[in-house]
Amino acid sequence: MAEPLNSQDTCTQEDSLAIRIGIVIIFDAIFPIPDSRFPTPDSRFPTPFRPPTLA
């Protein structure tokens, strides 16, 4: 019978962090948060002119 794996031997702290970051990136791609919910300090002051962007 195979020996059970010990998570301390198979998953390092860096691996755990990478997995968590990957989950956050995937979750953010599925459920994006609008910028208006978390405004930046500069968003309180509207810009007088914003050049159009070419999409």
mmCIF entry with sequence, helices, sheets and N, C-alpha, C, O atoms, coordinates in Angstrom:
data_MODEL
# 
_entry.id   MODEL 
# 
_entity.id                         1 
_entity.type                       polymer 
_entity.pdbx_number_of_molecules   1 
# 
_entity_poly.entity_id                      1 
_entity_poly.type                           'polypeptide(L)' 
_entity_poly.nstd_linkage                   no 
_entity_poly.nstd_monomer                   no 
_entity_poly.pdbx_seq_one_letter_code       MAEPLNSQDTCTQEDSLAIRIGIVIIFDAIFPIPDSRFPTPDSRFPTPFRPPTLA 
_entity_poly.pdbx_seq_one_letter_code_can   MAEPLNSQDTCTQEDSLAIRIGIVIIFDAIFPIPDSRFPTPDSRFPTPFRPPTLA 
_entity_poly.pdbx_strand_id                 A 
# 
loop_
_entity_poly_seq.entity_id 
_entity_poly_seq.num 
_entity_poly_seq.mon_id 
_entity_poly_seq.hetero 
1 1  MET n 
1 2  ALA n 
1 3  GLU n 
1 4  PRO n 
1 5  LEU n 
1 6  ASN n 
1 7  SER n 
1 8  GLN n 
1 9  ASP n 
1 10 THR n 
1 11 CYS n 
1 12 THR n 
1 13 GLN n 
1 14 GLU n 
1 15 ASP n 
1 16 SER n 
1 17 LEU n 
1 18 ALA n 
1 19 ILE n 
1 20 ARG n 
1 21 ILE n 
1 22 GLY n 
1 23 ILE n 
1 24 VAL n 
1 25 ILE n 
1 26 ILE n 
1 27 PHE n 
1 28 ASP n 
1 29 ALA n 
1 30 ILE n 
1 31 PHE n 
1 32 PRO n 
1 33 ILE n 
1 34 PRO n 
1 35 ASP n 
1 36 SER n 
1 37 ARG n 
1 38 PHE n 
1 39 PRO n 
1 40 THR n 
1 41 PRO n 
1 42 ASP n 
1 43 SER n 
1 44 ARG n 
1 45 PHE n 
1 46 PRO n 
1 47 THR n 
1 48 PRO n 
1 49 PHE n 
1 50 ARG n 
1 51 PRO n 
1 52 PRO n 
1 53 THR n 
1 54 LEU n 
1 55 ALA n 
# 
_struct_asym.id          A 
_struct_asym.entity_id   1 
# 
loop_
_struct_conf.conf_type_id 
_struct_conf.id 
_struct_conf.pdbx_PDB_helix_id 
_struct_conf.beg_label_comp_id 
_struct_conf.beg_label_asym_id 
_struct_conf.beg_label_seq_id 
_struct_conf.pdbx_beg_PDB_ins_code 
_struct_conf.end_label_comp_id 
_struct_conf.end_label_asym_id 
_struct_conf.end_label_seq_id 
_struct_conf.pdbx_end_PDB_ins_code 
_struct_conf.beg_auth_comp_id 
_struct_conf.beg_auth_asym_id 
_struct_conf.beg_auth_seq_id 
_struct_conf.end_auth_comp_id 
_struct_conf.end_auth_asym_id 
_struct_conf.end_auth_seq_id 
_struct_conf.pdbx_PDB_helix_class 
_struct_conf.details 
_struct_conf.pdbx_PDB_helix_length 
HELX_P HELX_P1 AA1 SER A 7  ? THR A 10 ? SER A 7  THR A 10 1 ? 4  
HELX_P HELX_P2 AA2 GLN A 13 ? ILE A 30 ? GLN A 13 ILE A 30 1 ? 18 
HELX_P HELX_P3 AA3 ASP A 35 ? ARG A 37 ? ASP A 35 ARG A 37 5 ? 3  
HELX_P HELX_P4 AA4 PRO A 41 ? ARG A 44 ? PRO A 41 ARG A 44 5 ? 4  
# 
_struct_conf_type.id          HELX_P 
_struct_conf_type.criteria    ? 
_struct_conf_type.reference   ? 
# 
loop_
_atom_site.group_PDB 
_atom_site.id 
_atom_site.type_symbol 
_atom_site.label_atom_id 
_atom_site.label_alt_id 
_atom_site.label_comp_id 
_atom_site.label_asym_id 
_atom_site.label_entity_id 
_atom_site.label_seq_id 
_atom_site.pdbx_PDB_ins_code 
_atom_site.Cartn_x 
_atom_site.Cartn_y 
_atom_site.Cartn_z 
_atom_site.occupancy 
_atom_site.B_iso_or_equiv 
_atom_site.pdbx_formal_charge 
_atom_site.auth_seq_id 
_atom_site.auth_comp_id 
_atom_site.auth_asym_id 
_atom_site.auth_atom_id 
_atom_site.pdbx_PDB_model_num 
ATOM 1   N N  . MET A 1 1  ? 0.855   -1.176 0.000   1.00 0.00 ? 1  MET A N  1 
ATOM 2   C CA . MET A 1 1  ? 0.000   0.000  0.000   1.00 0.00 ? 1  MET A CA 1 
ATOM 3   C C  . MET A 1 1  ? 0.900   1.239  0.000   1.00 0.00 ? 1  MET A C  1 
ATOM 4   O O  . MET A 1 1  ? 1.935   1.261  0.667   1.00 0.00 ? 1  MET A O  1 
ATOM 5   N N  . ALA A 1 2  ? 0.507   2.247  -0.739  1.00 0.00 ? 2  ALA A N  1 
ATOM 6   C CA . ALA A 1 2  ? 1.311   3.470  -0.846  1.00 0.00 ? 2  ALA A CA 1 
ATOM 7   C C  . ALA A 1 2  ? 1.251   4.257  0.453   1.00 0.00 ? 2  ALA A C  1 
ATOM 8   O O  . ALA A 1 2  ? 0.244   4.275  1.161   1.00 0.00 ? 2  ALA A O  1 
ATOM 9   N N  . GLU A 1 3  ? 2.373   4.907  0.734   1.00 0.00 ? 3  GLU A N  1 
ATOM 10  C CA . GLU A 1 3  ? 2.441   5.730  1.941   1.00 0.00 ? 3  GLU A CA 1 
ATOM 11  C C  . GLU A 1 3  ? 1.658   7.026  1.712   1.00 0.00 ? 3  GLU A C  1 
ATOM 12  O O  . GLU A 1 3  ? 1.807   7.648  0.660   1.00 0.00 ? 3  GLU A O  1 
ATOM 13  N N  . PRO A 1 4  ? 0.826   7.448  2.675   1.00 0.00 ? 4  PRO A N  1 
ATOM 14  C CA . PRO A 1 4  ? 0.072   8.689  2.478   1.00 0.00 ? 4  PRO A CA 1 
ATOM 15  C C  . PRO A 1 4  ? 1.017   9.889  2.372   1.00 0.00 ? 4  PRO A C  1 
ATOM 16  O O  . PRO A 1 4  ? 2.046   9.951  3.045   1.00 0.00 ? 4  PRO A O  1 
ATOM 17  N N  . LEU A 1 5  ? 0.645   10.828 1.521   1.00 0.00 ? 5  LEU A N  1 
ATOM 18  C CA . LEU A 1 5  ? 1.476   12.008 1.316   1.00 0.00 ? 5  LEU A CA 1 
ATOM 19  C C  . LEU A 1 5  ? 1.319   12.977 2.484   1.00 0.00 ? 5  LEU A C  1 
ATOM 20  O O  . LEU A 1 5  ? 0.225   13.175 3.011   1.00 0.00 ? 5  LEU A O  1 
ATOM 21  N N  . ASN A 1 6  ? 2.433   13.569 2.869   1.00 0.00 ? 6  ASN A N  1 
ATOM 22  C CA . ASN A 1 6  ? 2.414   14.587 3.905   1.00 0.00 ? 6  ASN A CA 1 
ATOM 23  C C  . ASN A 1 6  ? 2.429   15.938 3.203   1.00 0.00 ? 6  ASN A C  1 
ATOM 24  O O  . ASN A 1 6  ? 3.314   16.199 2.388   1.00 0.00 ? 6  ASN A O  1 
ATOM 25  N N  . SER A 1 7  ? 1.470   16.796 3.506   1.00 0.00 ? 7  SER A N  1 
ATOM 26  C CA . SER A 1 7  ? 1.363   18.062 2.789   1.00 0.00 ? 7  SER A CA 1 
ATOM 27  C C  . SER A 1 7  ? 2.581   18.954 3.019   1.00 0.00 ? 7  SER A C  1 
ATOM 28  O O  . SER A 1 7  ? 2.888   19.791 2.170   1.00 0.00 ? 7  SER A O  1 
ATOM 29  N N  . GLN A 1 8  ? 3.278   18.802 4.132   1.00 0.00 ? 8  GLN A N  1 
ATOM 30  C CA . GLN A 1 8  ? 4.467   19.615 4.384   1.00 0.00 ? 8  GLN A CA 1 
ATOM 31  C C  . GLN A 1 8  ? 5.597   19.232 3.436   1.00 0.00 ? 8  GLN A C  1 
ATOM 32  O O  . GLN A 1 8  ? 6.449   20.062 3.121   1.00 0.00 ? 8  GLN A O  1 
ATOM 33  N N  . ASP A 1 9  ? 5.612   17.985 2.979   1.00 0.00 ? 9  ASP A N  1 
ATOM 34  C CA . ASP A 1 9  ? 6.662   17.537 2.074   1.00 0.00 ? 9  ASP A CA 1 
ATOM 35  C C  . ASP A 1 9  ? 6.343   17.860 0.614   1.00 0.00 ? 9  ASP A C  1 
ATOM 36  O O  . ASP A 1 9  ? 7.255   17.966 -0.206  1.00 0.00 ? 9  ASP A O  1 
ATOM 37  N N  . THR A 1 10 ? 5.077   18.016 0.286   1.00 0.00 ? 10 THR A N  1 
ATOM 38  C CA . THR A 1 10 ? 4.704   18.166 -1.117  1.00 0.00 ? 10 THR A CA 1 
ATOM 39  C C  . THR A 1 10 ? 4.360   19.593 -1.506  1.00 0.00 ? 10 THR A C  1 
ATOM 40  O O  . THR A 1 10 ? 4.476   19.933 -2.684  1.00 0.00 ? 10 THR A O  1 
ATOM 41  N N  . CYS A 1 11 ? 3.946   20.442 -0.581  1.00 0.00 ? 11 CYS A N  1 
ATOM 42  C CA . CYS A 1 11 ? 3.499   21.797 -0.904  1.00 0.00 ? 11 CYS A CA 1 
ATOM 43  C C  . CYS A 1 11 ? 4.286   22.795 -0.064  1.00 0.00 ? 11 CYS A C  1 
ATOM 44  O O  . CYS A 1 11 ? 4.112   22.875 1.152   1.00 0.00 ? 11 CYS A O  1 
ATOM 45  N N  . THR A 1 12 ? 5.149   23.550 -0.723  1.00 0.00 ? 12 THR A N  1 
ATOM 46  C CA . THR A 1 12 ? 5.940   24.538 0.005   1.00 0.00 ? 12 THR A CA 1 
ATOM 47  C C  . THR A 1 12 ? 5.113   25.800 0.231   1.00 0.00 ? 12 THR A C  1 
ATOM 48  O O  . THR A 1 12 ? 4.002   25.934 -0.282  1.00 0.00 ? 12 THR A O  1 
ATOM 49  N N  . GLN A 1 13 ? 5.673   26.711 1.002   1.00 0.00 ? 13 GLN A N  1 
ATOM 50  C CA . GLN A 1 13 ? 4.979   27.966 1.265   1.00 0.00 ? 13 GLN A CA 1 
ATOM 51  C C  . GLN A 1 13 ? 4.810   28.767 -0.028  1.00 0.00 ? 13 GLN A C  1 
ATOM 52  O O  . GLN A 1 13 ? 3.789   29.425 -0.226  1.00 0.00 ? 13 GLN A O  1 
ATOM 53  N N  . GLU A 1 14 ? 5.816   28.710 -0.907  1.00 0.00 ? 14 GLU A N  1 
ATOM 54  C CA . GLU A 1 14 ? 5.711   29.412 -2.183  1.00 0.00 ? 14 GLU A CA 1 
ATOM 55  C C  . GLU A 1 14 ? 4.612   28.808 -3.052  1.00 0.00 ? 14 GLU A C  1 
ATOM 56  O O  . GLU A 1 14 ? 3.879   29.536 -3.722  1.00 0.00 ? 14 GLU A O  1 
ATOM 57  N N  . ASP A 1 15 ? 4.496   27.490 -3.045  1.00 0.00 ? 15 ASP A N  1 
ATOM 58  C CA . ASP A 1 15 ? 3.432   26.834 -3.809  1.00 0.00 ? 15 ASP A CA 1 
ATOM 59  C C  . ASP A 1 15 ? 2.063   27.248 -3.287  1.00 0.00 ? 15 ASP A C  1 
ATOM 60  O O  . ASP A 1 15 ? 1.149   27.519 -4.066  1.00 0.00 ? 15 ASP A O  1 
ATOM 61  N N  . SER A 1 16 ? 1.928   27.295 -1.971  1.00 0.00 ? 16 SER A N  1 
ATOM 62  C CA . SER A 1 16 ? 0.660   27.670 -1.367  1.00 0.00 ? 16 SER A CA 1 
ATOM 63  C C  . SER A 1 16 ? 0.281   29.097 -1.741  1.00 0.00 ? 16 SER A C  1 
ATOM 64  O O  . SER A 1 16 ? -0.880  29.376 -2.039  1.00 0.00 ? 16 SER A O  1 
ATOM 65  N N  . LEU A 1 17 ? 1.260   30.001 -1.724  1.00 0.00 ? 17 LEU A N  1 
ATOM 66  C CA . LEU A 1 17 ? 0.993   31.389 -2.101  1.00 0.00 ? 17 LEU A CA 1 
ATOM 67  C C  . LEU A 1 17 ? 0.610   31.484 -3.572  1.00 0.00 ? 17 LEU A C  1 
ATOM 68  O O  . LEU A 1 17 ? -0.304  32.230 -3.924  1.00 0.00 ? 17 LEU A O  1 
ATOM 69  N N  . ALA A 1 18 ? 1.292   30.743 -4.428  1.00 0.00 ? 18 ALA A N  1 
ATOM 70  C CA . ALA A 1 18 ? 0.981   30.771 -5.857  1.00 0.00 ? 18 ALA A CA 1 
ATOM 71  C C  . ALA A 1 18 ? -0.430  30.243 -6.119  1.00 0.00 ? 18 ALA A C  1 
ATOM 72  O O  . ALA A 1 18 ? -1.138  30.772 -6.976  1.00 0.00 ? 18 ALA A O  1 
ATOM 73  N N  . ILE A 1 19 ? -0.835  29.217 -5.398  1.00 0.00 ? 19 ILE A N  1 
ATOM 74  C CA . ILE A 1 19 ? -2.182  28.670 -5.563  1.00 0.00 ? 19 ILE A CA 1 
ATOM 75  C C  . ILE A 1 19 ? -3.220  29.699 -5.144  1.00 0.00 ? 19 ILE A C  1 
ATOM 76  O O  . ILE A 1 19 ? -4.226  29.882 -5.830  1.00 0.00 ? 19 ILE A O  1 
ATOM 77  N N  . ARG A 1 20 ? -2.983  30.376 -4.019  1.00 0.00 ? 20 ARG A N  1 
ATOM 78  C CA . ARG A 1 20 ? -3.940  31.384 -3.552  1.00 0.00 ? 20 ARG A CA 1 
ATOM 79  C C  . ARG A 1 20 ? -4.035  32.549 -4.524  1.00 0.00 ? 20 ARG A C  1 
ATOM 80  O O  . ARG A 1 20 ? -5.131  33.037 -4.800  1.00 0.00 ? 20 ARG A O  1 
ATOM 81  N N  . ILE A 1 21 ? -2.900  33.000 -5.046  1.00 0.00 ? 21 ILE A N  1 
ATOM 82  C CA . ILE A 1 21 ? -2.913  34.103 -6.009  1.00 0.00 ? 21 ILE A CA 1 
ATOM 83  C C  . ILE A 1 21 ? -3.655  33.681 -7.277  1.00 0.00 ? 21 ILE A C  1 
ATOM 84  O O  . ILE A 1 21 ? -4.417  34.466 -7.841  1.00 0.00 ? 21 ILE A O  1 
ATOM 85  N N  . GLY A 1 22 ? -3.435  32.454 -7.722  1.00 0.00 ? 22 GLY A N  1 
ATOM 86  C CA . GLY A 1 22 ? -4.141  31.957 -8.899  1.00 0.00 ? 22 GLY A CA 1 
ATOM 87  C C  . GLY A 1 22 ? -5.643  31.912 -8.694  1.00 0.00 ? 22 GLY A C  1 
ATOM 88  O O  . GLY A 1 22 ? -6.401  32.254 -9.602  1.00 0.00 ? 22 GLY A O  1 
ATOM 89  N N  . ILE A 1 23 ? -6.082  31.498 -7.520  1.00 0.00 ? 23 ILE A N  1 
ATOM 90  C CA . ILE A 1 23 ? -7.513  31.461 -7.223  1.00 0.00 ? 23 ILE A CA 1 
ATOM 91  C C  . ILE A 1 23 ? -8.093  32.868 -7.251  1.00 0.00 ? 23 ILE A C  1 
ATOM 92  O O  . ILE A 1 23 ? -9.180  33.081 -7.787  1.00 0.00 ? 23 ILE A O  1 
ATOM 93  N N  . VAL A 1 24 ? -7.374  33.832 -6.674  1.00 0.00 ? 24 VAL A N  1 
ATOM 94  C CA . VAL A 1 24 ? -7.853  35.217 -6.666  1.00 0.00 ? 24 VAL A CA 1 
ATOM 95  C C  . VAL A 1 24 ? -7.939  35.767 -8.088  1.00 0.00 ? 24 VAL A C  1 
ATOM 96  O O  . VAL A 1 24 ? -8.901  36.460 -8.421  1.00 0.00 ? 24 VAL A O  1 
ATOM 97  N N  . ILE A 1 25 ? -6.952  35.469 -8.929  1.00 0.00 ? 25 ILE A N  1 
ATOM 98  C CA . ILE A 1 25 ? -6.961  35.961 -10.310 1.00 0.00 ? 25 ILE A CA 1 
ATOM 99  C C  . ILE A 1 25 ? -8.142  35.372 -11.078 1.00 0.00 ? 25 ILE A C  1 
ATOM 100 O O  . ILE A 1 25 ? -8.822  36.087 -11.814 1.00 0.00 ? 25 ILE A O  1 
ATOM 101 N N  . ILE A 1 26 ? -8.386  34.082 -10.910 1.00 0.00 ? 26 ILE A N  1 
ATOM 102 C CA . ILE A 1 26 ? -9.512  33.440 -11.601 1.00 0.00 ? 26 ILE A CA 1 
ATOM 103 C C  . ILE A 1 26 ? -10.837 34.005 -11.096 1.00 0.00 ? 26 ILE A C  1 
ATOM 104 O O  . ILE A 1 26 ? -11.731 34.287 -11.894 1.00 0.00 ? 26 ILE A O  1 
ATOM 105 N N  . PHE A 1 27 ? -10.973 34.175 -9.771  1.00 0.00 ? 27 PHE A N  1 
ATOM 106 C CA . PHE A 1 27 ? -12.207 34.710 -9.203  1.00 0.00 ? 27 PHE A CA 1 
ATOM 107 C C  . PHE A 1 27 ? -12.440 36.136 -9.688  1.00 0.00 ? 27 PHE A C  1 
ATOM 108 O O  . PHE A 1 27 ? -13.576 36.511 -9.978  1.00 0.00 ? 27 PHE A O  1 
ATOM 109 N N  . ASP A 1 28 ? -11.380 36.933 -9.780  1.00 0.00 ? 28 ASP A N  1 
ATOM 110 C CA . ASP A 1 28 ? -11.511 38.311 -10.243 1.00 0.00 ? 28 ASP A CA 1 
ATOM 111 C C  . ASP A 1 28 ? -11.895 38.360 -11.718 1.00 0.00 ? 28 ASP A C  1 
ATOM 112 O O  . ASP A 1 28 ? -12.605 39.273 -12.140 1.00 0.00 ? 28 ASP A O  1 
ATOM 113 N N  . ALA A 1 29 ? -11.440 37.396 -12.500 1.00 0.00 ? 29 ALA A N  1 
ATOM 114 C CA . ALA A 1 29 ? -11.806 37.363 -13.913 1.00 0.00 ? 29 ALA A CA 1 
ATOM 115 C C  . ALA A 1 29 ? -13.280 36.993 -14.091 1.00 0.00 ? 29 ALA A C  1 
ATOM 116 O O  . ALA A 1 29 ? -13.933 37.480 -15.015 1.00 0.00 ? 29 ALA A O  1 
ATOM 117 N N  . ILE A 1 30 ? -13.804 36.142 -13.219 1.00 0.00 ? 30 ILE A N  1 
ATOM 118 C CA . ILE A 1 30 ? -15.204 35.725 -13.330 1.00 0.00 ? 30 ILE A CA 1 
ATOM 119 C C  . ILE A 1 30 ? -16.135 36.790 -12.758 1.00 0.00 ? 30 ILE A C  1 
ATOM 120 O O  . ILE A 1 30 ? -17.171 37.095 -13.350 1.00 0.00 ? 30 ILE A O  1 
ATOM 121 N N  . PHE A 1 31 ? -15.766 37.359 -11.601 1.00 0.00 ? 31 PHE A N  1 
ATOM 122 C CA . PHE A 1 31 ? -16.590 38.356 -10.916 1.00 0.00 ? 31 PHE A CA 1 
ATOM 123 C C  . PHE A 1 31 ? -15.793 39.644 -10.729 1.00 0.00 ? 31 PHE A C  1 
ATOM 124 O O  . PHE A 1 31 ? -15.279 39.893 -9.638  1.00 0.00 ? 31 PHE A O  1 
ATOM 125 N N  . PRO A 1 32 ? -15.683 40.469 -11.775 1.00 0.00 ? 32 PRO A N  1 
ATOM 126 C CA . PRO A 1 32 ? -14.905 41.706 -11.626 1.00 0.00 ? 32 PRO A CA 1 
ATOM 127 C C  . PRO A 1 32 ? -15.608 42.699 -10.702 1.00 0.00 ? 32 PRO A C  1 
ATOM 128 O O  . PRO A 1 32 ? -16.835 42.790 -10.695 1.00 0.00 ? 32 PRO A O  1 
ATOM 129 N N  . ILE A 1 33 ? -14.834 43.429 -9.938  1.00 0.00 ? 33 ILE A N  1 
ATOM 130 C CA . ILE A 1 33 ? -15.366 44.432 -9.020  1.00 0.00 ? 33 ILE A CA 1 
ATOM 131 C C  . ILE A 1 33 ? -15.280 45.792 -9.716  1.00 0.00 ? 33 ILE A C  1 
ATOM 132 O O  . ILE A 1 33 ? -14.202 46.178 -10.167 1.00 0.00 ? 33 ILE A O  1 
ATOM 133 N N  . PRO A 1 34 ? -16.388 46.522 -9.813  1.00 0.00 ? 34 PRO A N  1 
ATOM 134 C CA . PRO A 1 34 ? -16.325 47.841 -10.444 1.00 0.00 ? 34 PRO A CA 1 
ATOM 135 C C  . PRO A 1 34 ? -15.407 48.777 -9.664  1.00 0.00 ? 34 PRO A C  1 
ATOM 136 O O  . PRO A 1 34 ? -15.299 48.675 -8.442  1.00 0.00 ? 34 PRO A O  1 
ATOM 137 N N  . ASP A 1 35 ? -14.753 49.683 -10.371 1.00 0.00 ? 35 ASP A N  1 
ATOM 138 C CA . ASP A 1 35 ? -13.847 50.620 -9.718  1.00 0.00 ? 35 ASP A CA 1 
ATOM 139 C C  . ASP A 1 35 ? -14.582 51.563 -8.778  1.00 0.00 ? 35 ASP A C  1 
ATOM 140 O O  . ASP A 1 35 ? -13.975 52.096 -7.849  1.00 0.00 ? 35 ASP A O  1 
ATOM 141 N N  . SER A 1 36 ? -15.862 51.781 -8.997  1.00 0.00 ? 36 SER A N  1 
ATOM 142 C CA . SER A 1 36 ? -16.596 52.731 -8.168  1.00 0.00 ? 36 SER A CA 1 
ATOM 143 C C  . SER A 1 36 ? -16.782 52.224 -6.741  1.00 0.00 ? 36 SER A C  1 
ATOM 144 O O  . SER A 1 36 ? -17.010 53.024 -5.834  1.00 0.00 ? 36 SER A O  1 
ATOM 145 N N  . ARG A 1 37 ? -16.690 50.912 -6.523  1.00 0.00 ? 37 ARG A N  1 
ATOM 146 C CA . ARG A 1 37 ? -16.841 50.392 -5.161  1.00 0.00 ? 37 ARG A CA 1 
ATOM 147 C C  . ARG A 1 37 ? -15.612 50.675 -4.317  1.00 0.00 ? 37 ARG A C  1 
ATOM 148 O O  . ARG A 1 37 ? -15.716 50.846 -3.102  1.00 0.00 ? 37 ARG A O  1 
ATOM 149 N N  . PHE A 1 38 ? -14.447 50.727 -4.952  1.00 0.00 ? 38 PHE A N  1 
ATOM 150 C CA . PHE A 1 38 ? -13.208 51.010 -4.252  1.00 0.00 ? 38 PHE A CA 1 
ATOM 151 C C  . PHE A 1 38 ? -12.508 52.156 -4.976  1.00 0.00 ? 38 PHE A C  1 
ATOM 152 O O  . PHE A 1 38 ? -11.562 51.928 -5.731  1.00 0.00 ? 38 PHE A O  1 
ATOM 153 N N  . PRO A 1 39 ? -12.970 53.391 -4.751  1.00 0.00 ? 39 PRO A N  1 
ATOM 154 C CA . PRO A 1 39 ? -12.394 54.504 -5.511  1.00 0.00 ? 39 PRO A CA 1 
ATOM 155 C C  . PRO A 1 39 ? -10.960 54.803 -5.093  1.00 0.00 ? 39 PRO A C  1 
ATOM 156 O O  . PRO A 1 39 ? -10.595 54.665 -3.925  1.00 0.00 ? 39 PRO A O  1 
ATOM 157 N N  . THR A 1 40 ? -10.177 55.203 -6.045  1.00 0.00 ? 40 THR A N  1 
ATOM 158 C CA . THR A 1 40 ? -8.816  55.640 -5.756  1.00 0.00 ? 40 THR A CA 1 
ATOM 159 C C  . THR A 1 40 ? -8.867  57.114 -5.367  1.00 0.00 ? 40 THR A C  1 
ATOM 160 O O  . THR A 1 40 ? -9.842  57.793 -5.688  1.00 0.00 ? 40 THR A O  1 
ATOM 161 N N  . PRO A 1 41 ? -7.848  57.626 -4.688  1.00 0.00 ? 41 PRO A N  1 
ATOM 162 C CA . PRO A 1 41 ? -7.883  59.045 -4.289  1.00 0.00 ? 41 PRO A CA 1 
ATOM 163 C C  . PRO A 1 41 ? -8.041  59.995 -5.477  1.00 0.00 ? 41 PRO A C  1 
ATOM 164 O O  . PRO A 1 41 ? -8.678  61.040 -5.338  1.00 0.00 ? 41 PRO A O  1 
ATOM 165 N N  . ASP A 1 42 ? -7.480  59.659 -6.638  1.00 0.00 ? 42 ASP A N  1 
ATOM 166 C CA . ASP A 1 42 ? -7.577  60.540 -7.794  1.00 0.00 ? 42 ASP A CA 1 
ATOM 167 C C  . ASP A 1 42 ? -8.953  60.487 -8.451  1.00 0.00 ? 42 ASP A C  1 
ATOM 168 O O  . ASP A 1 42 ? -9.293  61.383 -9.224  1.00 0.00 ? 42 ASP A O  1 
ATOM 169 N N  . SER A 1 43 ? -9.750  59.463 -8.165  1.00 0.00 ? 43 SER A N  1 
ATOM 170 C CA . SER A 1 43 ? -11.042 59.349 -8.838  1.00 0.00 ? 43 SER A CA 1 
ATOM 171 C C  . SER A 1 43 ? -12.062 60.344 -8.289  1.00 0.00 ? 43 SER A C  1 
ATOM 172 O O  . SER A 1 43 ? -13.133 60.505 -8.875  1.00 0.00 ? 43 SER A O  1 
ATOM 173 N N  . ARG A 1 44 ? -11.754 61.012 -7.179  1.00 0.00 ? 44 ARG A N  1 
ATOM 174 C CA . ARG A 1 44 ? -12.674 62.025 -6.658  1.00 0.00 ? 44 ARG A CA 1 
ATOM 175 C C  . ARG A 1 44 ? -12.676 63.267 -7.538  1.00 0.00 ? 44 ARG A C  1 
ATOM 176 O O  . ARG A 1 44 ? -13.642 64.030 -7.536  1.00 0.00 ? 44 ARG A O  1 
ATOM 177 N N  . PHE A 1 45 ? -11.597 63.475 -8.292  1.00 0.00 ? 45 PHE A N  1 
ATOM 178 C CA . PHE A 1 45 ? -11.459 64.662 -9.120  1.00 0.00 ? 45 PHE A CA 1 
ATOM 179 C C  . PHE A 1 45 ? -11.540 64.243 -10.588 1.00 0.00 ? 45 PHE A C  1 
ATOM 180 O O  . PHE A 1 45 ? -10.601 63.641 -11.108 1.00 0.00 ? 45 PHE A O  1 
ATOM 181 N N  . PRO A 1 46 ? -12.643 64.552 -11.257 1.00 0.00 ? 46 PRO A N  1 
ATOM 182 C CA . PRO A 1 46 ? -12.765 64.135 -12.661 1.00 0.00 ? 46 PRO A CA 1 
ATOM 183 C C  . PRO A 1 46 ? -11.769 64.874 -13.544 1.00 0.00 ? 46 PRO A C  1 
ATOM 184 O O  . PRO A 1 46 ? -11.454 66.041 -13.309 1.00 0.00 ? 46 PRO A O  1 
ATOM 185 N N  . THR A 1 47 ? -11.289 64.192 -14.540 1.00 0.00 ? 47 THR A N  1 
ATOM 186 C CA . THR A 1 47 ? -10.353 64.819 -15.467 1.00 0.00 ? 47 THR A CA 1 
ATOM 187 C C  . THR A 1 47 ? -11.142 65.662 -16.462 1.00 0.00 ? 47 THR A C  1 
ATOM 188 O O  . THR A 1 47 ? -12.199 65.229 -16.921 1.00 0.00 ? 47 THR A O  1 
ATOM 189 N N  . PRO A 1 48 ? -10.656 66.858 -16.810 1.00 0.00 ? 48 PRO A N  1 
ATOM 190 C CA . PRO A 1 48 ? -11.408 67.711 -17.728 1.00 0.00 ? 48 PRO A CA 1 
ATOM 191 C C  . PRO A 1 48 ? -11.474 67.131 -19.140 1.00 0.00 ? 48 PRO A C  1 
ATOM 192 O O  . PRO A 1 48 ? -12.469 67.321 -19.838 1.00 0.00 ? 48 PRO A O  1 
ATOM 193 N N  . PHE A 1 49 ? -10.434 66.434 -19.561 1.00 0.00 ? 49 PHE A N  1 
ATOM 194 C CA . PHE A 1 49 ? -10.441 65.852 -20.906 1.00 0.00 ? 49 PHE A CA 1 
ATOM 195 C C  . PHE A 1 49 ? -9.652  64.560 -20.885 1.00 0.00 ? 49 PHE A C  1 
ATOM 196 O O  . PHE A 1 49 ? -8.507  64.525 -20.435 1.00 0.00 ? 49 PHE A O  1 
ATOM 197 N N  . ARG A 1 50 ? -10.263 63.515 -21.367 1.00 0.00 ? 50 ARG A N  1 
ATOM 198 C CA . ARG A 1 50 ? -9.589  62.230 -21.485 1.00 0.00 ? 50 ARG A CA 1 
ATOM 199 C C  . ARG A 1 50 ? -9.603  61.839 -22.956 1.00 0.00 ? 50 ARG A C  1 
ATOM 200 O O  . ARG A 1 50 ? -10.676 61.656 -23.530 1.00 0.00 ? 50 ARG A O  1 
ATOM 201 N N  . PRO A 1 51 ? -8.445  61.709 -23.571 1.00 0.00 ? 51 PRO A N  1 
ATOM 202 C CA . PRO A 1 51 ? -8.433  61.369 -24.998 1.00 0.00 ? 51 PRO A CA 1 
ATOM 203 C C  . PRO A 1 51 ? -9.043  59.991 -25.233 1.00 0.00 ? 51 PRO A C  1 
ATOM 204 O O  . PRO A 1 51 ? -8.897  59.100 -24.396 1.00 0.00 ? 51 PRO A O  1 
ATOM 205 N N  . PRO A 1 52 ? -9.718  59.808 -26.350 1.00 0.00 ? 52 PRO A N  1 
ATOM 206 C CA . PRO A 1 52 ? -10.332 58.502 -26.624 1.00 0.00 ? 52 PRO A CA 1 
ATOM 207 C C  . PRO A 1 52 ? -9.264  57.434 -26.825 1.00 0.00 ? 52 PRO A C  1 
ATOM 208 O O  . PRO A 1 52 ? -8.186  57.694 -27.360 1.00 0.00 ? 52 PRO A O  1 
ATOM 209 N N  . THR A 1 53 ? -9.592  56.243 -26.387 1.00 0.00 ? 53 THR A N  1 
ATOM 210 C CA . THR A 1 53 ? -8.670  55.122 -26.556 1.00 0.00 ? 53 THR A CA 1 
ATOM 211 C C  . THR A 1 53 ? -9.106  54.300 -27.757 1.00 0.00 ? 53 THR A C  1 
ATOM 212 O O  . THR A 1 53 ? -10.298 54.135 -28.015 1.00 0.00 ? 53 THR A O  1 
ATOM 213 N N  . LEU A 1 54 ? -8.137  53.797 -28.477 1.00 0.00 ? 54 LEU A N  1 
ATOM 214 C CA . LEU A 1 54 ? -8.425  52.940 -29.620 1.00 0.00 ? 54 LEU A CA 1 
ATOM 215 C C  . LEU A 1 54 ? -8.500  51.502 -29.143 1.00 0.00 ? 54 LEU A C  1 
ATOM 216 O O  . LEU A 1 54 ? -7.501  50.933 -28.702 1.00 0.00 ? 54 LEU A O  1 
ATOM 217 N N  . ALA A 1 55 ? -9.685  50.917 -29.233 1.00 0.00 ? 55 ALA A N  1 
ATOM 218 C CA . ALA A 1 55 ? -9.859  49.562 -28.724 1.00 0.00 ? 55 ALA A CA 1 
ATOM 219 C C  . ALA A 1 55 ? -9.575  48.536 -29.780 1.00 0.00 ? 55 ALA A C  1 
ATOM 220 O O  . ALA A 1 55 ? -9.675  47.337 -29.519 1.00 0.00 ? 55 ALA A O  1 
# 
